[in-house]
Amino acid sequence: MERKLRVFKNLRITSGILAACGVVATFFVFVFCELLWGFIALIITLIFVALTFVFRSKQRQQENITNPPPPQGDFITGKINSDKNENNGDKSQ
């Protein structure tokens, strides 16, 4: 499980770097080349941006599997308050 988490993290970082480089490259392709080549570079950049978001969501799913968040209560009782803070906020006692 830990290895999967590292793989998604590395893929997210790599695709983010490639997306940032693609933004710069797209700018220069639009300036110095034809319009068609600029749109091709833009599409490739958008693919890397989408991959960054996909890998980020996969990483968060994997983190929730390995380290689930604490319970927040249910729909009947609402949020569970800890016993420590129960009497701290009440000034009448």
Secondary structure, 3 states (H helix, E strand, C coil): CHHHHHHHHHHHHHHHHHHHHHHHHHHHHHHHCCHHHHHHHHHHHHHHHHHHHHHHHHHHHHHHHHCCCCCCCECCCECCCCCCCCCCCCCCC
